[in-house]
Amino acid sequence: MSSETSSFLIIGAGVFGVSTAYHLIKKYPSASVTLVDRDAFDAESRVAASWDWNKCIRADYEDIVYCQLALEAQDVFTSDPLWMPYFHETGIYWICRGDYAKDVINNFKKLGRKVDISAFPISEARKMYDGLFDDADYSGATEVLINKTSGWAAAGDCLRAVTRKAIELGVQYVTAEASGLQLDKDGRCCGIKTTTGTALNASHVLLCTGAYTPKLLEFSAASSGLADLRAGSRIVAGGITTGMWKVDDKSYEKFASMPVGFQGYTADVGGFIGSLPPTKDREMKWWGQKIFKNTREVLPGRFISAPPNERDYAQWKVSGPLKEDIRYASHVFYGKKTANWTQEKHRICWDAFTSNGDFIISPHPAAKGLYVATCGSFHGYKFFPVLGKYIIQMLEGTLAPELAGRWAWDRERPDPSLNPEYPRVEMKDLLDVSAKL
Ligand SMILES: Cc1cc2nc3c(=O)[nH]c(=O)nc-3n(C[C@H](O)[C@H](O)[C@H](O)COP(=O)(O)OP(=O)(O)OC[C@H]3O[C@@H](n4cnc5c(N)ncnc54)[C@H](O)[C@@H]3O)c2cc1C
């Protein structure tokens, strides 16, 4: 690939797309790099999973590959002036079920990273942080993992800042919605068509379209007649509810310097639940345990999970049962402590999932010139600073074989039943009763 003269069309300005654009323009300042997204990068509201109040930043993985990758990303968050303002090293408090804590600590040891990380018996942990998590649900829990060097990032602010930096360096940002891929007469992907009928062309087309990816590929397969473009069971769009609650003045004093909280569960129970520290507006964020699909007919006879049809994925329309999921999340961390807090806002955040949480960062074998980099699978944000480096290696064919194998389009995919963080239920079963009628 002669990258100085190549042109890159990156569809989707979440962490996968923006990181790629930023790394590309830094590495190849005279290349043509265009980022396309349906939302302006500084819009008041965006559909990107990466656009959020805050996200947890941690390297506490039982999978050593992601542990190492997250450490590399966190080193950028703690040392590079572009990223540093957005990272808050509050530590994490992780209520573990199973051997999670031991596996994570072993990974840090194997990687030779000396950080302030330990597992505590539950009785001891409950007294820590001034008893903040004393009322949490510890049923089935084995121990509590505390890593003082983990924390959270102001996610939307960081995404905006890095996008702005990429634009300053020469990336072009186009606000437009891709309706399908364009293939030339030899079957090579040469660009996209937008919903307003404009064509955008480049020698490399990279899909970083998150939860919308299966639908875009489905539409592209229909318009081109190339069935192999479809994602099939590789990528499933899944939604999770987040909630922001206003912390009352008295509680704020106690919660202002809290660590990120995690309730980890095994696959038979469900996905892990998170509790993030209050923002500057004194709002605390939770995400719920229900990870759901939205399977419907997107084209005649074609049923896939996709975000709702509305332009904003109907992300602010949250049903009673999903709000209840947030109430449950607050309860398993703080018991009755949150009884007087006001539920401020709720949002459904849509992400792309693979069966075991591996990303897909790969050429698309059905069309030359087409590449896919997405499937954050509910954990992709923290890798924002380094994703682009690895995506460029994929584009250049220099990705280490282990990563290329894991992130390949075509590979054997483990059974999702072993993955707690996988969409299992349908959104239609979680609507208000009146909406179902
Ligand atoms: C509730 C929730 C909590 C999470 N918490 C964490 C956390 O604490 N820490 C962590 O590391 N990760 C977390 N994640 C995961 C993380 O947010 C995602 O994995 C990651 O942000 C995905 O990035 P992306 O670039 O693939 O997709 P997105 O951020 O969704 O970006 C995709 C972009 O593509 C654009 N797009 C899509 N289709 C089109 C089209 N046809 N035309 C033009 N533009 C298009 C969209 O507008 C969007 O901007 C969480 C996810 C969820 C859902």
The ligand as an SDF file (V2000), in Angstrom:
LIG
                    3D

 53 58  0  0  0  0  0  0  0  0999 V2000
  -24.0170    1.0360   27.5900 C   0  0  0  0  0  0  0  0  0  0  0  0
  -22.6030    0.8870   27.1150 C   0  0  0  0  0  0  0  0  0  0  0  0
  -21.5590    1.1130   28.0040 C   0  0  0  0  0  0  0  0  0  0  0  0
  -20.2520    0.9420   27.5830 C   0  0  0  0  0  0  0  0  0  0  0  0
  -19.2510    1.1830   28.4790 N   0  0  0  0  0  0  0  0  0  0  0  0
  -17.9700    1.0470   28.1030 C   0  0  0  0  0  0  0  0  0  0  0  0
  -16.9260    1.3310   29.0280 C   0  0  0  0  0  0  0  0  0  0  0  0
  -17.1680    1.7260   30.1760 O   0  0  0  0  0  0  0  0  0  0  0  0
  -15.6420    1.1990   28.5970 N   0  0  0  0  0  0  0  0  0  0  0  0
  -15.3510    0.7700   27.3370 C   0  0  0  0  0  0  0  0  0  0  0  0
  -14.1670    0.6260   27.0230 O   0  0  0  0  0  0  0  0  0  0  0  0
  -16.3200    0.5110   26.4200 N   0  0  0  0  0  0  0  0  0  0  0  0
  -17.6140    0.6440   26.7790 C   0  0  0  0  0  0  0  0  0  0  0  0
  -18.6220    0.3920   25.8920 N   0  0  0  0  0  0  0  0  0  0  0  0
  -18.2940   -0.0640   24.5150 C   0  0  0  0  0  0  0  0  0  0  0  0
  -17.9100    1.0660   23.5990 C   0  0  0  0  0  0  0  0  0  0  0  0
  -18.7150    2.2040   23.8330 O   0  0  0  0  0  0  0  0  0  0  0  0
  -18.0560    0.6200   22.1390 C   0  0  0  0  0  0  0  0  0  0  0  0
  -17.5010   -0.6610   21.9700 O   0  0  0  0  0  0  0  0  0  0  0  0
  -17.3540    1.5660   21.1880 C   0  0  0  0  0  0  0  0  0  0  0  0
  -17.6610    2.9030   21.5120 O   0  0  0  0  0  0  0  0  0  0  0  0
  -17.7590    1.2440   19.7420 C   0  0  0  0  0  0  0  0  0  0  0  0
  -17.1210    2.1280   18.8700 O   0  0  0  0  0  0  0  0  0  0  0  0
  -17.4160    2.1170   17.2980 P   0  0  0  0  0  0  0  0  0  0  0  0
  -16.5270    3.1450   16.7230 O   0  0  0  0  0  0  0  0  0  0  0  0
  -17.3420    0.7210   16.7830 O   0  0  0  0  0  0  0  0  0  0  0  0
  -18.9700    2.4750   17.1570 O   0  0  0  0  0  0  0  0  0  0  0  0
  -19.7950    3.8400   17.4860 P   0  0  0  0  0  0  0  0  0  0  0  0
  -19.1610    4.6090   18.5700 O   0  0  0  0  0  0  0  0  0  0  0  0
  -21.2080    3.4360   17.6670 O   0  0  0  0  0  0  0  0  0  0  0  0
  -19.6400    4.6640   16.1690 O   0  0  0  0  0  0  0  0  0  0  0  0
  -20.2260    4.2850   14.9550 C   0  0  0  0  0  0  0  0  0  0  0  0
  -20.4750    5.5430   14.1510 C   0  0  0  0  0  0  0  0  0  0  0  0
  -20.8930    5.1510   12.8440 O   0  0  0  0  0  0  0  0  0  0  0  0
  -21.8530    6.0700   12.3980 C   0  0  0  0  0  0  0  0  0  0  0  0
  -22.6400    5.4240   11.3550 N   0  0  0  0  0  0  0  0  0  0  0  0
  -23.2730    4.2230   11.4150 C   0  0  0  0  0  0  0  0  0  0  0  0
  -23.8750    3.9500   10.2600 N   0  0  0  0  0  0  0  0  0  0  0  0
  -23.6230    4.9910    9.4490 C   0  0  0  0  0  0  0  0  0  0  0  0
  -23.9990    5.2860    8.1200 C   0  0  0  0  0  0  0  0  0  0  0  0
  -24.7610    4.4430    7.4020 N   0  0  0  0  0  0  0  0  0  0  0  0
  -23.5690    6.4380    7.5730 N   0  0  0  0  0  0  0  0  0  0  0  0
  -22.8150    7.3040    8.2970 C   0  0  0  0  0  0  0  0  0  0  0  0
  -22.4520    7.0730    9.5600 N   0  0  0  0  0  0  0  0  0  0  0  0
  -22.8430    5.9310   10.1300 C   0  0  0  0  0  0  0  0  0  0  0  0
  -22.6670    6.4020   13.6280 C   0  0  0  0  0  0  0  0  0  0  0  0
  -23.3310    7.6360   13.4740 O   0  0  0  0  0  0  0  0  0  0  0  0
  -21.5960    6.4220   14.7090 C   0  0  0  0  0  0  0  0  0  0  0  0
  -21.1150    7.7270   14.9270 O   0  0  0  0  0  0  0  0  0  0  0  0
  -19.9550    0.5450   26.2570 C   0  0  0  0  0  0  0  0  0  0  0  0
  -21.0070    0.3280   25.3650 C   0  0  0  0  0  0  0  0  0  0  0  0
  -22.3140    0.4880   25.7720 C   0  0  0  0  0  0  0  0  0  0  0  0
  -23.4040    0.2270   24.7890 C   0  0  0  0  0  0  0  0  0  0  0  0
  1  2  1  0
  2  3  1  0
  2 52  2  0
  3  4  2  0
  4  5  1  0
  4 50  1  0
  5  6  2  0
  6  7  1  0
  6 13  1  0
  7  8  2  0
  7  9  1  0
  9 10  1  0
 10 11  2  0
 10 12  1  0
 12 13  2  0
 13 14  1  0
 14 15  1  0
 14 50  1  0
 15 16  1  0
 16 17  1  0
 16 18  1  0
 18 19  1  0
 18 20  1  0
 20 21  1  0
 20 22  1  0
 22 23  1  0
 23 24  1  0
 24 25  2  0
 24 26  1  0
 24 27  1  0
 27 28  1  0
 28 29  2  0
 28 30  1  0
 28 31  1  0
 31 32  1  0
 32 33  1  0
 33 34  1  0
 33 48  1  0
 34 35  1  0
 35 36  1  0
 35 46  1  0
 36 37  1  0
 36 45  1  0
 37 38  2  0
 38 39  1  0
 39 40  1  0
 39 45  2  0
 40 41  1  0
 40 42  2  0
 42 43  1  0
 43 44  2  0
 44 45  1  0
 46 47  1  0
 46 48  1  0
 48 49  1  0
 50 51  2  0
 51 52  1  0
 52 53  1  0
M  END
$$$$
